[in-house]
Amino acid sequence: MKEVSYSFYIDKKCEKETKTKCGRKHICDVDLHVNAIANAIILPGDNAARGGVLSNGKLLAQSPYLKDTNGVYEFDETDVVNSDEEVVYIGMWLDVWGHCLTDNLKHLWFLSHPEYDYLKKHKWVYSQIWSETLCESHNMWKLLRKWGVNTRNVIRIEKPTRYKRVYLADESFIAIKEERYYTKEFARLYDNSVIPTPKLEIPIHEKIYFSRTNWGNKDYGEKSIEDAFQKMGYHVISPEKLELDELIYVLRHCKVLATTEGSISHNSLFLNEGTKLVLIRKAHWVNEFQLPINEIKRLQVTIIDSHKSVAVDKDCPWDGPFFLYCGKNLKRFAPEIEYGRFPLNSFLVYLKNTKCVKKLKRICKKLDLFG
């Protein structure tokens, strides 16, 4: 099987960084273990992404959402709930699909290792940050059930709780500052033999475009990208409308997936190895989560910059707001179709976004354009 490969239709200003990061290996060759900690306190996650497992008052390095943050916050020891149970701590979850497929699962690599079957007899506990509890119909729960997890035994904790013993597995999807790495155990979770292709009677397509235009999001102008890929012969699908089995089925039966980069592109974890993936970037930054995914599935990746996201904050470019349009790079990728002129009216709507207006005012003030 070939290794991951890349083709680039990108802007000069980010070419060096992009090619450098895409050229790195993202597999982390480490031995993973399951640790048993007696009398540990599980500190629920909060909106500052703090929390984790405390042993003798110290936060265990494998337990917080991010290692390089101060994960402990003040709590009243008298409010701690005491339990004589032994539980498996499976981490801090986010209700963001891309994180469901990566961060939310980083402690669950042991599911494909029979020597850890004893963990299934215990309750599993998690905490959640930045959102409400994942509803029972969420595809996250369906994915867990595909791995044989009894989801009725998976409990969200909301108060600091001391347990007789906490089992904590090492991370298999690893953050080192902004970069992300994976282990062979994490890759194993998404092997076709572990998640077999469901048998369904629904249409399949060789070339599909996953769209967010029905999501009501901050991706201004994506409809023009969607229309362009339709002209190229791609079938447009809104993945949020699919059940998990349907999502896996259509991805396993396609030969090319095109989509914007972000949570929606992380669905490529369900592709067959070696599938072609066309990524439309929405701003000048490298999505560190996508790089390990490309490598895990040995994808043939084409990256295209097709945006004018002038209001994106350089410190958190993933937060948008984004403006997509059929620019010169997309036209080089598929010169045979008609694109039309620059969508000025759509761009003006984008500029009315509060963040854009504030940024433009700062620029004008800096240039002394207000006299």
QUIFEN-V783376 format. One line per field, one symbol per residue. ss: DSSP state (~ for helix, > for strand, _ for the rest). Layout:
BEGIN
ss = ???
END
This chain:
BEGIN
ss = ____>>>>>__~~~~~~~~~~~____>______>>>>>>>>>>________>>>>__>>_________________~~~_>>>>>>>>>>>>>___~~~~~_~~~___~~~~_~~~~~~~~_>>>>>>__________~~~~~~~~____~~~>>>____>>>>>>>>>___>>>>__>>>>_~~~~~~_________________>>>>________>>_~~~~~~~~~~___>>>_~~~__~~~~~~~~~___>>>>>__~~~~~~~~_____>>>>>>______~~~~~~~~~___>>>>>>_>_________~~~__>>>___~~~~~~__________~~~~~~~~__~~~~~~~~~~~~~_____
END
